[in-house]
Amino acid sequence: MPFLRRLLGEPRRLPPTKHGHQPPTGALADGWECDDPNCGDGAYFTAPDASVPLRCETCGSGTFTRPAWPWQHDARRAELDGMLRRAEREGDEYFASLVRCHLLTWTFEDHLMNGFRRDADVALREADTRLRAATREDRHFTEGPYRFTLVQGAIRSGDATLALRIIESWAKTAREEGPGYGTDLASDNASRTNHRCLVEAHLSWLRDERTLDHPRRAAVVGWALETAQAPHVRSWLTADQLTALSTLRPGR
């Protein structure tokens, strides 16, 4: 019983996540969400916390945990596995293919977190091949969120140079207006999303403290500005992205 565990001084465990994953003892949470689908309330914390409200602040139902990083990683796998099982059970091959792309990005980061760099490189190549094929075959496919997750995974794992390698190839595709990176963003949601994600990947890399003295930092600043300053791109960036870009100076 939770009360007895606290009385005995045992660490409190967070409630399970929406997809049934139980965070381990000592895990922290980024926030919580109501377990009643008809309510949908929830909140994010300003800093990771060791507890979440046991009852929804709106309807009084129970709550699910939104784990903080790195506990979020295993919770994400449970979520993806559940999504894939549902898609396969319902015969939704299109949705299943999207989940498999997410699983590739998850596997890439998992290998990095466990120090398996060679396996991570294999997963990265597989993800790149899959994303390129999907973008060629379906003009509505948005590869940007997947590639951003790859960059984020490399940064979180402490490998800024690997993240840079991903960004460099990605930026080249955008510059050459490859599949998924056209200029008619007004009517092409995929291209809008892909460009926004690419700009955010640049900014995420530049925000990381480990890149402050990186020998290629000036090059990344240049790529970010080049991508964002294209008239067909700049109009569709977020206010936060425009603010961050305004602080960048070429050559620094």
ChimeraX attribute file (.defattr): number of C-alpha atoms within 10 A of each C-alpha:
attribute: neighborCount
match mode: 1-to-1
recipient: residues
	/A:1	6
	/A:2	11
	/A:3	10
	/A:4	9
	/A:5	12
	/A:6	11
	/A:7	9
	/A:8	9
	/A:9	9
	/A:10	12
	/A:11	13
	/A:12	16
	/A:13	18
	/A:14	25
	/A:15	23
	/A:16	17
	/A:17	22
	/A:18	18
	/A:19	17
	/A:20	14
	/A:21	19
	/A:22	20
	/A:23	22
	/A:24	13
	/A:25	12
	/A:26	13
	/A:27	21
	/A:28	24
	/A:29	24
	/A:30	20
	/A:31	21
	/A:32	25
	/A:33	24
	/A:34	25
	/A:35	20
	/A:36	15
	/A:37	8
	/A:38	8
	/A:39	14
	/A:40	12
	/A:41	16
	/A:42	18
	/A:43	14
	/A:44	12
	/A:45	13
	/A:46	8
	/A:47	10
	/A:48	16
	/A:49	15
	/A:50	16
	/A:51	18
	/A:52	22
	/A:53	17
	/A:54	16
	/A:55	16
	/A:56	22
	/A:57	15
	/A:58	11
	/A:59	13
	/A:60	13
	/A:61	13
	/A:62	15
	/A:63	24
	/A:64	26
	/A:65	30
	/A:66	27
	/A:67	28
	/A:68	20
	/A:69	15
	/A:70	12
	/A:71	17
	/A:72	20
	/A:73	15
	/A:74	17
	/A:75	23
	/A:76	18
	/A:77	18
	/A:78	17
	/A:79	16
	/A:80	19
	/A:81	15
	/A:82	14
	/A:83	17
	/A:84	20
	/A:85	13
	/A:86	14
	/A:87	17
	/A:88	14
	/A:89	11
	/A:90	10
	/A:91	11
	/A:92	12
	/A:93	13
	/A:94	10
	/A:95	14
	/A:96	20
	/A:97	16
	/A:98	17
	/A:99	19
	/A:100	17
	/A:101	19
	/A:102	21
	/A:103	20
	/A:104	21
	/A:105	24
	/A:106	21
	/A:107	20
	/A:108	26
	/A:109	27
	/A:110	20
	/A:111	18
	/A:112	20
	/A:113	18
	/A:114	10
	/A:115	12
	/A:116	13
	/A:117	14
	/A:118	11
	/A:119	15
	/A:120	22
	/A:121	15
	/A:122	13
	/A:123	21
	/A:124	20
	/A:125	14
	/A:126	15
	/A:127	23
	/A:128	21
	/A:129	11
	/A:130	16
	/A:131	20
	/A:132	14
	/A:133	12
	/A:134	20
	/A:135	18
	/A:136	13
	/A:137	11
	/A:138	11
	/A:139	15
	/A:140	14
	/A:141	19
	/A:142	23
	/A:143	24
	/A:144	25
	/A:145	16
	/A:146	22
	/A:147	24
	/A:148	25
	/A:149	18
	/A:150	27
	/A:151	28
	/A:152	20
	/A:153	23
	/A:154	24
	/A:155	21
	/A:156	17
	/A:157	18
	/A:158	15
	/A:159	16
	/A:160	22
	/A:161	16
	/A:162	17
	/A:163	22
	/A:164	21
	/A:165	12
	/A:166	19
	/A:167	24
	/A:168	15
	/A:169	10
	/A:170	19
	/A:171	21
	/A:172	13
	/A:173	14
	/A:174	19
	/A:175	14
	/A:176	10
	/A:177	13
	/A:178	14
	/A:179	18
	/A:180	27
	/A:181	24
	/A:182	19
	/A:183	16
	/A:184	12
	/A:185	17
	/A:186	12
	/A:187	9
	/A:188	15
	/A:189	16
	/A:190	20
	/A:191	27
	/A:192	25
	/A:193	20
	/A:194	24
	/A:195	28
	/A:196	22
	/A:197	21
	/A:198	25
	/A:199	26
	/A:200	22
	/A:201	27
	/A:202	25
	/A:203	18
	/A:204	14
	/A:205	24
	/A:206	20
	/A:207	12
	/A:208	13
	/A:209	10
	/A:210	13
	/A:211	17
	/A:212	14
	/A:213	9
	/A:214	13
	/A:215	9
	/A:216	14
	/A:217	17
	/A:218	18
	/A:219	14
	/A:220	22
	/A:221	20
	/A:222	17
	/A:223	21
	/A:224	23
	/A:225	19
	/A:226	14
	/A:227	21
	/A:228	22
	/A:229	13
	/A:230	12
	/A:231	10
	/A:232	17
	/A:233	21
	/A:234	18
	/A:235	14
	/A:236	16
	/A:237	18
	/A:238	12
	/A:239	9
	/A:240	10
	/A:241	15
	/A:242	15
	/A:243	10
	/A:244	13
	/A:245	19
	/A:246	10
	/A:247	7
	/A:248	16
	/A:249	11
	/A:250	13
	/A:251	11
	/A:252	12
